[in-house]
Amino acid sequence: MGQVAGLWRHPIKSHGRESLESVTLTAGQTMPWDRVWAVAHEHSRADESAWAPCANFSIGAKAPGLMAIDAKLDPATQTVHLTHPDRPPLTVRPDEAPDALIAWAAPLMPADRAKPARVVRVPGRGMTDTDYSSVSIGNLASLRAVETAMGRPLSPRRWRLNIWLDGLPPWAEFDWIGRNLRLGGVRLEVVERIRRCRATEANPQTGQRDAPTLETLQQAWDHRDFGVYARVTEGGLVTVGDKIEVIE
């Protein structure tokens, strides 16, 4: 039986991540405070009325430098502290000072990409890459298989997942599509595999592309999928170390 090995949230979409020891999930919702804010670029059609696809936002697939951001959220004040090896630290309340966030992130955008323009927040849901409220799950055994195929270690932070599991066979998560999982006090329905993008090629310490993750997946397994999306069907507490159960 596997167990929960890590919990992560990303308060601002593609702009940092932080690890958690435990989290309370709610049925029908994303992980609390995950991708609550998103930085819309100058050509974006996104607004605060509804979810929008990732093409509307500044993301790591287009700007690998963003992948080196770390974040620390204070939910009580809705303040985010951001760090990056090439930028001074920033403490910001995105709802109140969006221009400060945009100015801080702008130098991390390539010159040939659309410039960051607005901060978007959709009430009631995180701006995940799915048009439904999802939680993303990864398998450390699958990561180790990719590392072996590539001949080098890879940080789990490249994959920007919410929940990491361990103690399972490689790629076992792909057999869970349409099935249910029990993690601690939570039940999730596994919906689909995650098709990966170039964000995973960037080193989360430097923000430089340095690993052919997509090419490796394609050559070794004939796909570019890593991790799965799930819906929370019963809410509750999940803690690092909790056992997992696959439910028919």
Backbone as a ProteinNet text record, in pm:
[ID]
protein_1_A
[PRIMARY]
MGQVAGLWRHPIKSHGRESLESVTLTAGQTMPWDRVWAVAHEHSRADESAWAPCANFSIGAKAPGLMAIDAKLDPATQTVHLTHPDRPPLTVRPDEAPDALIAWAAPLMPADRAKPARVVRVPGRGMTDTDYSSVSIGNLASLRAVETAMGRPLSPRRWRLNIWLDGLPPWAEFDWIGRNLRLGGVRLEVVERIRRCRATEANPQTGQRDAPTLETLQQAWDHRDFGVYARVTEGGLVTVGDKIEVIE
[TERTIARY]
84.2	0	87.5	51.5	128.3	89	158.7	129.6	155	98.9	119	261	336.3	476.2	499.1	403	420.2	290.6	273.8	158.1	209.1	158.6	206.5	89.8	103.3	8.7	87.7	19.4	80.6	-12.1	5.4	-91.7	-117.6	-10.6	-22.5	16.4	-71.6	-47.7	87.1	172.5	305.2	401.6	366.9	453.3	479.7	544.6	586.8	505.4	567.2	504.3	551.8	472.6	513.2	463	541.2	503.3	421.5	336.6	249.6	264.7	237	235.7	97.5	-5.7	-142.9	-231.3	-346.2	-440.3	-579.6	-678.8	-817.7	-879	-919.5	-980.9	-1133	-1198.8	-1343.8	-1399	-1507.8	-1567.6	-1598.9	-1560.1	-1590.3	-1500.9	-1393.1	-1305.8	-1160	-1079.5	-936.3	-873.6	-744	-674	-686.2	-714.7	-728.6	-605.6	-630.5	-528.1	-435.1	-476.8	-395.7	-440.6	-346.8	-374.9	-494.8	-502.2	-608	-593.9	-469.7	-442.3	-370.8	-390.7	-319.7	-283.9	-168.1	-121.6	-160	-256.5	-301.2	-206.6	-173.8	-83.9	-162.2	-90.2	-150.1	-250.9	-246.8	-341.6	-451.8	-453.7	-547.4	-691.4	-782.6	-925.6	-984.9	-900	-948.3	-997.3	-1101.9	-1147.9	-1189.9	-1250.4	-1283.5	-1422.9	-1482.2	-1616.3	-1616.7	-1505.1	-1506.1	-1365.1	-1351.4	-1225.7	-1182.5	-1050.5	-996.8	-878.8	-854.8	-742.8	-607.5	-505.1	-372.4	-309.8	-354.7	-298.9	-320	-409.6	-437.7	-341.5	-247.6	-169.2	-18.4	57.4	202.4	231	294.6	315.7	456	496.5	631	662.6	560.8	585.8	639.7	598.6	640.7	753.1	761	861.3	927.5	1030.4	1090	1144.8	1180.3	1229.9	1132.3	1002.9	901.6	912.1	969.6	974.5	1066.2	1148.6	1240.1	1183.5	1056.8	995.3	949.4	976.9	919.1	822	720.8	616.8	586.1	542.4	493.2	370.3	256.7	129.7	89.4	42.8	-24.6	-173.2	-250.3	-392.5	-470.6	-430.5	-504.5	-502.3	-389.9	-377.8	-379.4	-382.4	-378.2	-255.6	-145.6	-16.3	73.5	143.2	233.4	375.7	468.6	610.5	676.8	739.5	799.6	950.7	1021.4	1166.1	1205.7	1317.1	1370.5	1518.9	1603.7	1748.4	1791.2	1708.3	1745.7	1663.1	1579.6	1494.9	1501.5	1484.6	1479	1350.7	1350.4	1228.2	1113.4	992.1	873.3	767	710.8	594.4	479.6	369.9	265	128.2	27.8	-111.5	-165.2	-177.7	-211.3	-341.4	-438.1	-564.2	-548.1	-455.7	-441.1	-327	-226.2	-110.6	-71.9	-164.2	-130.6	-15.9	-3.7	104.1	241.5	250.5	378.5	417.7	320.4	347.1	386.9	315.8	344.5	483.6	518.3	650.4	761.8	737.6	838.7	860.4	752.4	761	803.5	781.3	805.3	945.9	1052.6	1187	1210.7	1124.1	1138.7	1074.2	1003.4	937.4	1032.5	1041.1	1123.5	1073.4	1164.6	1129.8	1028.3	1024.5	933.8	799.1	770.2	643.6	556.9	427.5	334.5	366.6	357.2	393.9	281.5	317.6	214	140.2	8.2	-71.5	-166.7	-228.4	-332.7	-324.6	-374	-389.3	-537.7	-567.8	-705.7	-731.7	-847.2	-892.4	-1040.1	-1071.8	-1210.1	-1267.3	-1370.6	-1425.9	-1469.5	-1428	-1479	-1399.9	-1292.4	-1213.9	-1073.1	-982.8	-847.3	-837.9	-741.2	-723.5	-634.4	-688.1	-616.3	-612.5	-541.2	-535.9	-655.2	-747.6	-869.2	-989.6	-1091.4	-1210.2	-1302.9	-1262.6	-1331.1	-1233	-1282.6	-1196.3	-1122.9	-993.9	-916.7	-805.9	-760.4	-640.4	-548.1	-421.4	-327.6	-245.9	-220.1	-155.6	-40	73.5	188.6	240.4	318	372.2	524.6	589.5	735.3	804.7	741.3	800.9	805.6	703.1	704.2	813.1	831.8	939.4	1075.2	1093.5	1220.5	1242.3	1133.3	1145.5	1191.9	1140.1	1183.5	1329.6	1366.8	1506.4	1600.5	1560.2	1643.2	1656.8	1544.8	1547.8	1634.3	1634.4	1709.9	1853.7	1879	2013.6	2054	1954.6	1985.2	1869.5	1894.6	1785.2	1699.7	1573.4	1478.8	1401	1392.9	1317	1167.2	1093.6	947.4	885.2	954.8	898.1	880.8	947.9	929.4	784.8	714.2	586	467.2	488.2	387.2	257.9	271.6	157.8	117.8	-5.5	-56	-19.8	-33.5	-16	82.7	186.2	281.2	260	260.2	245.3	373	397.4	512.5	472.1	560.5	532.8	443.9	440.4	355.7	441.7	390.3	463.5	466.9	567.7	569.3	445.9	390.9	277.7	147.8	142.1	18.5	-96.7	-65	-168.7	-249.8	-191.7	-265.8	-375	-363.5	-466.7	-585	-573.7	-679.4	-786	-772.4	-869.3	-1009.4	-1103.6	-1239.4	-1259.3	-1152.2	-1162.1	-1149	-1158.9	-1156.9	-1043	-991.7	-885.2	-932.7	-881.8	-899.3	-763.5	-748.3	-625.7	-663.5	-622.3	-663.2	-814.1	-868.2	-1012.7	-1078.3	-1006.1	-1053.8	-1078.1	-1180.7	-1205	-1197.7	-1125.9	-1109	-1143.1	-1200.7	-1225.3	-1118.3	-1041.5	-937	-1001.8	-975.4	-1047.5	-966.1	-840.7	-764.7	-615.6	-535.7	-392.6	-359.3	-242.8	-198.5	-101.2	-138.6	-50.9	47.5	176.4	275.2	318.3	372.1	418.8	565.7	620.3	763.1	803.1	707.4	742.6	829.8	805.3	880.4	1026.5	1060.8	1199.8	1287.6	1225.5	1300.1	1340.3	1462.5	1515.2	1447.8	1386.1	1317	1408.3	1539.2	1633.2	1685.5	1701	1761.3	1664.4	1555.3	1463.5	1515.5	1617.5	1674.3	1629.4	1596.3	1562.9	1688.9	1685	1805.1	1776.9	1650.7	1619.1	1511.8	1535.3	1438.5	1326.8	1246.9	1143	1042.5	996.1	894.7	952.2	1072.7	1137.2	1158	1197.8	1219.9	1090.9	983.7	855.1	812.5	828.3	784.8	867.6	996.9	1083.2	1071.5	1058.6	1058.4	921.1	813.9	680.2	576.3	616.3	527.9	410.3	433.1	334.5	407.8	336.3	393.6	311.9	262.7	176.4	254.8	221.3	282.3	186.8	141.4	45.8	-97.3	-190.2	-332.7	-407.7	-519.8	-612	-724	-767.8	-876.5	-971.9	-1095.2	-1195	-1209.1	-1224.1	-1251.8	-1401.1	-1437.6	-1578.7	-1623.9	-1530.8	-1559.1	-1444.2	-1475	-1371.4	-1321.3	-1207.2	-1148.3	-1002.3	-934.5	-794.8	-702.6	-599	-491.3	-360.8	-279.6	-153.5	-43.2	75	190.4	207.2	219.7	229.6	101.3	-11.1	-137	-127.5	-189.4	-194.7	-298.7	-279.5	-377.3	-442.9	-568.9	-644.6	-713	-698.7	-769	-903.8	-1009.6	-1146.1	-1206.8	-1266.1	-1330.1	-1450.3
-120.3	0	124.9	222.6	345.3	444.1	556.6	661	798.7	898.5	1036.5	1078.4	1122.5	1159.6	1309.9	1386.3	1531.4	1600.2	1720.7	1804.8	1942.6	1995.2	2122.8	2208.4	2337.7	2432.3	2541.7	2608.1	2710.3	2831.9	2920.4	3029.5	3113.2	3143.8	3220.3	3128.1	3106.6	3012	3037.3	2935.5	2940.8	3039.5	3090.7	3186.9	3138.8	3022.7	2975.4	2859.8	2788.9	2674.5	2666.3	2598.7	2575.5	2440	2373.9	2243.3	2258.1	2158.5	2154.5	2020.3	2016.8	1890.3	1827.4	1910.2	1860.3	1964.3	1920.3	2010.7	1951.6	2038.3	1994.6	2023.8	1918.3	1931.6	1932.1	1998.5	2012	1952.3	1879	1816.1	1920.2	1889.3	1976.2	2096.3	2104.7	2220.9	2179.6	2276.4	2254.3	2253.5	2226.7	2239.1	2383.5	2405.8	2542.5	2628.4	2745.9	2845.2	2799.8	2703.2	2660.7	2733.7	2807.9	2882	2976.1	3038.5	3136.2	3256.8	3298.7	3411.6	3361.7	3431	3400.7	3532.5	3536	3657	3648.9	3730.6	3734.6	3821.6	3777.8	3856	3958	4038.3	4152.5	4113.6	3991.1	3946.9	3857.3	3842.3	3750.5	3800.9	3705.8	3736	3696.7	3653.3	3609.4	3727.3	3700.2	3798.2	3721.6	3789.8	3726.7	3664.1	3646.3	3588.8	3437.2	3378.2	3234.4	3182.3	3051.3	2984.2	3013.7	3015.3	3036.7	2943.1	2899.4	2809.1	2874.7	2789.6	2838.6	2928.9	2921.7	3007.8	3155.7	3188.6	3327.6	3385.6	3303.7	3346	3332.5	3405.2	3387.3	3256.2	3160.6	3026.9	2978	2873.1	2820.9	2759.9	2713	2657.1	2761.9	2887.6	2997.1	3079.5	3079	3158.1	3069.9	2993.2	2898.1	2962.3	3090.8	3157.2	3157.1	3150.4	3147.3	3021.1	2915.7	2788.6	2791.4	2892.6	2901	2983	3019.5	3097	3003.7	3042.8	2979.1	3077.3	3023.4	3108.4	3064.7	3159.7	3132.1	3218	3154.7	3225.5	3236.7	3354	3373.6	3385.5	3278	3284.5	3389.9	3416.8	3512.1	3652.1	3691.1	3824.7	3821.7	3699.9	3681.7	3751.6	3735	3789.7	3677	3698.7	3598.8	3654	3574.4	3610	3528.6	3595	3530.2	3548	3441.8	3449.2	3385.8	3434.2	3384.3	3416.5	3327.8	3354.6	3480.9	3529.7	3647.5	3771.7	3763.9	3877.1	3902.3	4027	4052.1	3992.2	3954.9	3900.4	4001.6	3950.3	4034.9	3979.7	4065.8	4032.8	4118.1	4053.6	4125.6	4066.6	4154.6	4110.4	4128.1	4019.6	4032.7	4106.7	4096.6	4166.7	4317.8	4360.8	4503.2	4568.9	4490.7	4548.7	4463.9	4444.8	4362.4	4418.8	4550.4	4610.6	4575.6	4560.9	4523.9	4382.2	4292.6	4155.9	4152.2	4224.3	4225.7	4282.7	4392.3	4453.4	4359.6	4285.5	4193.2	4076.4	4024.5	3907.7	3942.4	4066.1	4103.4	4070.4	4093.3	4061.3	3912.4	3826.8	3682.6	3634.1	3723.7	3687.6	3707	3612	3630.2	3748.9	3811.8	3932.5	3905.6	3781.8	3750.8	3695.9	3705.4	3657.4	3774.5	3751.4	3855.8	3898.1	4025.5	4081.3	4058.3	4035.6	4025.4	4157.5	4150.1	4273.3	4286.8	4176.8	4185.3	4063.5	4078.2	3965.1	3929.6	3802.1	3754.4	3660.6	3676.4	3585.9	3554.8	3427.3	3386	3338.3	3402.8	3363	3216.6	3145.9	3011.3	2897.8	2928.3	2818.1	2862.4	2766.1	2792.1	2780.5	2850.8	2851.9	2734.9	2613.1	2493.7	2485.3	2386.2	2367.4	2288	2251.4	2180	2271.6	2250.3	2334.3	2290.6	2189.6	2149	2166.4	2175.4	2193.9	2063.5	2063.2	1939.3	1950.5	1833.2	1816.6	1724.7	1759.2	1679.5	1588.1	1466.9	1361.5	1303	1282	1220.2	1102.3	1018.4	895.6	904.7	902	914.3	798	680.6	568.7	597.6	664.9	704.7	807.7	899.6	997.8	928.1	828.9	756.1	682.2	633.9	568.2	667.4	789.9	892.3	929	940	969.5	862.6	736.1	626.4	635.6	662.5	673.7	790.7	897.7	1016.9	1011.6	929.3	918.3	1033.2	1094.7	1206.8	1227.5	1288.7	1316.4	1433.6	1430.9	1537.4	1575	1702.4	1747.4	1728.1	1679	1673.1	1809.5	1916	2049.7	2085.9	2015.1	2040.4	2018.3	1929.8	1881.3	1956.2	2040	2129.9	2056.4	1943.5	1863.2	1897.6	1865	1891.7	1782.7	1657.1	1543.5	1445.4	1410.2	1307.5	1182.1	1066.6	937.8	856.7	763.3	674.7	535.7	437.9	301.2	226.6	271.5	212.8	169.8	83.9	53.6	175.2	185.4	294.5	289.9	406.7	425.8	360.5	318.5	260.8	359.9	489.4	592.6	593.7	548.7	547.6	440.6	342.6	239.1	284.3	403.1	450.2	534.6	560.8	645.7	585.5	666.3	619.8	550.2	537.5	472.2	577.9	533.4	624.1	590.6	693.2	678.4	729.7	667	717.5	757.8	885.6	939.1	1001.4	941.8	995.9	1001.7	1122.3	1138	1183.5	1171.5	1226.6	1114.9	1133.5	1043.7	1125.2	1071.3	1138.6	1044.3	1099.2	1026.2	1065.5	968.7	996.6	1011.1	1123.4	1158.9	1132.6	1179.6	1171.4	1188.1	1145.3	1166.1	1311.6	1355.7	1492.7	1495.2	1564.5	1586	1697.1	1668.2	1762.3	1863.6	1976.2	2084.5	2112.4	2213.7	2243.2	2300.8	2334.5	2382.3	2280.8	2151.7	2048.4	2040.1	2105.8	2105	2201.5	2291.3	2396.4	2352	2384.6	2353.6	2444.6	2388.7	2472.3	2549.9	2528.1	2609.4	2727.3	2708.3	2812.8	2879.4	2810.1	2861.8	2845.7	2764.8	2738.5	2601	2591.6	2460.5	2375.4	2258.5	2175.9	2026.7	1985.8	1843.3	1813.3	1718.3	1686.2	1594.1	1643.5	1559.2	1508.3	1594.7	1553.9	1451.7	1476.6	1384	1248.1	1249.6	1123.7	1044.9	1111.3	1043.2	983.3	1061.5	1015.3	895.4	902.7	795.4	668.8	684.1	566.5	502.6	585.4	532.1	568	637.7	671.7	758.8	845.1	945.3	1057.9	1164.9	1277.3	1306	1201.5	1214.2	1186.6	1263.2	1239.1	1291.8	1203.2	1240.7	1229.6	1246.1	1237.8	1351	1389.3	1483.5	1406.5	1457.8	1395.1	1500.9	1458.5	1541.8	1496.3	1590.9	1557.5	1529.7	1408.3	1371.8	1367.5	1346.9	1355.5	1431.4	1541	1623	1567.6	1620.3	1579.6	1618.4	1568.3	1602	1500.9	1552.1	1468.9	1515.2	1420.2	1450	1366.9	1424.5	1348.5	1224.2	1108.3	981.3	901.3	963.8	889.9	778.6	665.4	554.8	584.1	521.6	536.3	402.3	410.5	290.8	315.8	222.2	230.3	162.3	236.5	187.2	157	40.1	5.9	96.6
0	0	0	-80.4	-87.8	20.1	20.5	118	56.6	121.5	79	115.6	14.8	35.8	33.1	-20.1	-27	-64.7	-15.1	-45.4	-85.1	-196.7	-248.9	-296.2	-273.7	-333.1	-403.8	-495.5	-581.9	-578.3	-481.6	-461.4	-585.8	-661.4	-785.9	-900.4	-992.8	-1101.8	-1169.7	-1172.7	-1237	-1172.2	-1054.9	-985.9	-843.4	-830.8	-700.1	-646.4	-551.4	-486.7	-343.2	-259.1	-121.4	-75.6	10.4	61.1	188.5	212.6	329.3	397.9	526.9	599.9	601	594.3	591.6	525.3	477.2	412.1	423	436.7	437.8	302.2	232.4	101.9	115.7	20	19.2	-109.1	-99.6	-217	-323.7	-447.5	-560	-573.9	-494.5	-500.8	-523	-564.6	-576.1	-436.9	-431.1	-302.9	-254.1	-126.5	-76.8	-107.8	-161.4	-193.4	-305	-383.7	-496.7	-623	-683.7	-807.2	-791.5	-675.5	-648.6	-740.2	-762.7	-851.8	-976.7	-1085.8	-1210.7	-1277.9	-1341.9	-1409.5	-1556.7	-1596.5	-1736.1	-1817.7	-1938.9	-2023.4	-2107.5	-2181.9	-2251	-2358.5	-2408	-2510.3	-2453.7	-2323.1	-2258.5	-2264.5	-2275.6	-2267.7	-2132.7	-2041.2	-1910.9	-1828.4	-1749.5	-1651.4	-1526.2	-1431.3	-1304.7	-1303	-1420.8	-1426.7	-1436.7	-1487.6	-1511.5	-1531.3	-1523.3	-1552.3	-1696.1	-1719.3	-1854.1	-1876.4	-2000	-2029.5	-2001.2	-1985.8	-1946.7	-2051.8	-2176.8	-2282	-2253.1	-2161.8	-2127.1	-2023.5	-1973.8	-1859.3	-1882.3	-1802.7	-1798.5	-1726.6	-1797.3	-1741.8	-1772.7	-1701.1	-1713.8	-1848.2	-1921.7	-2054.3	-2149.5	-2130.5	-2217.2	-2155.7	-2025.3	-1954.1	-1849.2	-1886.5	-1792.1	-1666.1	-1671.9	-1552.6	-1437.5	-1468.2	-1362.5	-1277.1	-1333.5	-1262.2	-1140.2	-1126.8	-1012.4	-896.9	-904.7	-797	-685.2	-562.1	-444.2	-380.5	-313.9	-255.9	-113.3	-34.3	100.4	123.1	145.1	160.4	306.4	344.9	473.7	443.9	461.7	426.4	504.4	627.7	709.8	650.2	593.1	534.1	381.3	324.3	179.3	119.6	190.7	151.5	102.8	-7.2	-63.1	-61.9	-11.3	-14.1	-123.6	-220.5	-336.8	-335.5	-374	-389.6	-522.3	-578	-705.5	-707	-762.3	-759.2	-832	-925.3	-1002.7	-971	-866.3	-831.9	-681.6	-637.7	-494.3	-437.2	-309.8	-251.4	-259.4	-272.4	-279.5	-185.8	-104.1	-23.2	-72.7	-115.9	-185.9	-153.6	-153.1	-149.6	-291.5	-366.9	-508.9	-537	-447.5	-470.8	-458.7	-373.1	-344	-421.6	-457.8	-526.7	-648	-742.7	-859.7	-941.6	-947.5	-1026.9	-971.8	-840.4	-779.7	-820.7	-822.8	-866.4	-1013.8	-1095.9	-1239.8	-1266.4	-1199.4	-1219.4	-1174.2	-1067.1	-1015.4	-1112.6	-1171.2	-1258.3	-1400.3	-1443.2	-1583.4	-1632	-1554.1	-1604.8	-1627.8	-1576.4	-1595	-1724.6	-1794.2	-1919	-2036.8	-2129	-2249.1	-2331.1	-2401.8	-2477.6	-2587.1	-2637.7	-2747.8	-2701	-2572.7	-2518.1	-2473.1	-2470	-2426.1	-2283.5	-2259	-2129.1	-2026.5	-1899.6	-1795.8	-1781.8	-1763.8	-1765.8	-1648	-1604.4	-1501.5	-1410.1	-1290.2	-1199.1	-1193.1	-1217.1	-1222.9	-1105.2	-1046.8	-940.1	-963	-981.4	-1003	-869.2	-817.9	-688.9	-687.8	-583.9	-563.6	-623.9	-700.4	-755.2	-793.7	-792.2	-837.7	-988.7	-1046.2	-1191.7	-1234	-1217.4	-1258.7	-1411.8	-1464.1	-1609	-1661.6	-1575.9	-1616.4	-1599.8	-1685.3	-1675.2	-1562.2	-1487.5	-1364.9	-1248.8	-1129.6	-1013.2	-983.3	-1005.6	-994.9	-891	-848.2	-766.6	-845	-855.4	-935.2	-844.8	-896.8	-818.4	-898.8	-833.5	-897.3	-817.2	-882.6	-825.9	-829.6	-713.9	-710	-779.2	-783.9	-856.5	-1006.6	-1058.6	-1199.7	-1224.5	-1129.6	-1142.9	-1146.2	-1060.9	-1061	-1193.1	-1253.6	-1384.4	-1490.7	-1485.6	-1580.1	-1554.5	-1428.1	-1394.7	-1449.2	-1436.8	-1487.6	-1639.7	-1706.9	-1853.5	-1899.1	-1819.8	-1857.4	-1808	-1706.7	-1652.6	-1563.4	-1496.8	-1407.6	-1311.2	-1194.6	-1101.3	-1148.4	-1110.3	-1143.3	-1017.4	-989.9	-873.8	-896.7	-796.9	-810.2	-837.7	-802.5	-821.5	-968.8	-1058.6	-1202	-1245.8	-1176.2	-1226.6	-1167.8	-1067.4	-1011.5	-974.6	-908.2	-866	-723	-687.4	-552.1	-452.2	-495.5	-405	-467.6	-391.7	-434.5	-350.8	-418.7	-353	-370.6	-276.9	-287.9	-240.1	-266.5	-226.7	-324.2	-449.8	-553.7	-671.5	-760.1	-882.6	-975.2	-1059.7	-1158.4	-1247.8	-1272.2	-1362.5	-1313.9	-1188.3	-1135.5	-1143	-1136.7	-1136.4	-1265	-1375.1	-1501.7	-1503.4	-1414.7	-1404.6	-1319	-1260.9	-1170.7	-1240.1	-1368.3	-1436.9	-1421.4	-1373.2	-1349.9	-1217.4	-1140.1	-1008.9	-898.7	-775.6	-661	-567	-500.8	-403	-267.3	-163.6	-28.8	23.9	58.3	117.9	250.6	360.4	489.4	497	521.8	530.9	402.6	290	163	62.4	-18.2	-130.6	-258.8	-358.5	-486.1	-599.6	-704.8	-828.2	-928.9	-977.6	-1075.3	-1212.1	-1278.8	-1401.7	-1527.2	-1530.7	-1655.5	-1629.5	-1727.4	-1723.1	-1755	-1709.9	-1733.3	-1850.7	-1954.6	-2070.1	-2034.2	-2044.2	-1994.3	-2100.4	-2050.5	-2137.2	-2107.4	-2173.5	-2162.5	-2026.4	-1942.9	-1809.1	-1735.7	-1759.6	-1689.8	-1733.6	-1844.1	-1890.7	-1811	-1735.2	-1664.7	-1524.4	-1489	-1356.5	-1253	-1148.4	-1050.7	-957.5	-967.8	-891.5	-972.2	-1103	-1186.1	-1283.2	-1318.1	-1418.6	-1560.4	-1579.6	-1712.1	-1761.6	-1889.5	-1946.7	-1954.9	-1892.5	-1886.3	-1890.1	-1913.9	-1913.2	-2018.1	-2107.3	-2212.9	-2162	-2071.9	-2010.4	-2113.3	-2201.1	-2299	-2396.8	-2443.5	-2535.8	-2469.7	-2342.5	-2271.3	-2255.9	-2215.5	-2204	-2337.9	-2444.3	-2575.9	-2622.9	-2606.4	-2656.1	-2572.9	-2441.4	-2354.3	-2339.6	-2345.8	-2318.1	-2424	-2527	-2638.1	-2594.3	-2498.4	-2458.5	-2386.5	-2358.4	-2283.9	-2158.6	-2095.6	-1978.5	-1851.2	-1747.1	-1615.6	-1509.9	-1421.4	-1318.8	-1368	-1273.9	-1306.7	-1237	-1297.4	-1235.2	-1166.4	-1051.6	-976.9	-924.6	-900.6	-833.9	-689	-598.6	-458.7	-446.2	-407.4	-392.9	-247.5	-155.3	-11.4	52.7	118.8	178.8	309.9	354.1	480.4	487.1	586.2	612.2	546.4	477.8	423	486.7	530.9	596.9	533.8	521.9	474.3	561.1	498	569.4	567.3	531.1	522.5	419.4	450.6	356.1	249.2	131.9	25.7	-1.5	-44.6	-79.2	-212.2	-304.4	-431.7	-415.4	-444	-425.2	-560.5	-574.6	-702.7	-727.6
[MASK]
++++++++++++++++++++++++++++++++++++++++++++++++++++++++++++++++++++++++++++++++++++++++++++++++++++++++++++++++++++++++++++++++++++++++++++++++++++++++++++++++++++++++++++++++++++++++++++++++++++++++++++++++++++++++++++++++++++++++++++++++++++++++

